Amino acid sequence: YIGGQSDDDGIFAFAFSRADGTLAPLGAAADAGAVPHHQSADSVGDGGLMTASADGRYIYATAADSAAAFAVGEDGMLTALGPPVATSIPCPASAALLEGPSGRGGALILPCYLGGGGVSVLERQADGSLGPERQLIGPFGEGSNADPARQEEAHPHSGWLSPLGQLVLLVPDLGQ
C-alpha cells in the first residue's frame, strides 16, 4: 500500500513481483474520503504514514492531526473502520502499533514532528478500529540541532517499539 499526496489522494494497492522486484498498480485501495487528511488546499486526503497489524488484517494511516483504521479485504481493498480519529498532535512522523494479547486491542503510537514534538497514543479496539486518544506525551518543547536557525523546537522523526521484546518506544529527535 502507498499513500498519495497529490491530486490522486488516497491509499493505493500494488502487487509485488518476487521474480523481478517490481510493483504493479492495482488501483485505489481506500476512498480518499475515508483517509486522514492534510489540511491544505492542494491535498484533501492522503494515506500519510502507514503501519499494519502483525496478522496483516488491518492497516493504520495517519496524516495531519488524525489517524484511521482499515480492514484488509480478501481482494486487498481496504474498508474504513469508522471515521478518522483526531489526535492532539499535528503531522505524525510515523506510526507504531503495540498489539495486545492475541493481536487484539493495544495502542497505535503516533510520534509527532511539529509543534514542539510529542507522542500521541490512540486506543486500538479489539475489532481493529481506533478509539480515542488515550495519552499525549509532550510537547517536548525547545531544543536545537547544529543549526539553531533551522530548528527552534523538538522534532521527533520516528517511533519504534524496541526490537528486544520490551515495551519500550524509541523516539529519536532531529536535534537535542
GIGI-V608689 format. One record per residue. PHI is phi in whole degrees, 0 to 359 (none if undefined). OMEGA is omega in whole degrees, 0 to 359 (none if undefined). Layout:
PHI & OMEGA
PHI & OMEGA
This chain:
none & 178
228 & 178
274 & 181
262 & 174
226 & 183
212 & 176
294 & 179
258 & 185
295 & 178
138 & 174
243 & 184
246 & 179
261 & 177
225 & 173
261 & 180
262 & 177
265 & 176
292 & 183
293 & 183
235 & 176
74 & 181
260 & 175
249 & 176
246 & 182
294 & 177
253 & 179
113 & 181
293 & 180
265 & 180
216 & 178
298 & 182
303 & 180
292 & 181
265 & 186
265 & 177
306 & 187
250 & 163
278 & 184
271 & 176
218 & 184
295 & 185
262 & 180
214 & 186
259 & 177
179 & 179
212 & 183
285 & 180
54 & 180
257 & 185
228 & 171
217 & 182
239 & 174
289 & 183
300 & 181
273 & 178
75 & 182
275 & 184
225 & 174
238 & 177
241 & 183
239 & 180
231 & 172
191 & 178
46 & 184
238 & 179
205 & 177
218 & 180
222 & 179
248 & 179
225 & 171
271 & 178
268 & 180
281 & 178
303 & 180
273 & 180
88 & 179
282 & 186
254 & 175
242 & 180
297 & 176
259 & 182
99 & 180
285 & 175
304 & 181
259 & 181
288 & 174
238 & 180
273 & 184
246 & 175
271 & 170
50 & 176
303 & 180
269 & 178
193 & 177
224 & 177
235 & 183
252 & 175
259 & 185
272 & 178
279 & 179
304 & 180
57 & 178
75 & 182
249 & 179
66 & 180
105 & 184
214 & 172
254 & 186
252 & 187
241 & 174
295 & 185
241 & 179
240 & 178
239 & 174
67 & 178
90 & 178
76 & 179
166 & 178
228 & 177
254 & 178
241 & 178
259 & 177
283 & 175
256 & 183
282 & 180
299 & 180
272 & 178
93 & 180
287 & 180
257 & 174
263 & 183
290 & 175
299 & 182
270 & 184
204 & 171
236 & 178
253 & 183
111 & 8
291 & 184
282 & 173
89 & 187
290 & 178
167 & 181
221 & 175
254 & 182
298 & 179
242 & 184
303 & 179
290 & 182
276 & 184
222 & 179
258 & 182
212 & 182
298 & 179
222 & 176
301 & 186
250 & 176
193 & 176
218 & 183
227 & 173
282 & 183
304 & 177
285 & 182
273 & 179
82 & 178
267 & 178
275 & 181
236 & 176
260 & 179
260 & 181
232 & 178
286 & 181
249 & 178
299 & 183
242 & 183
283 & none
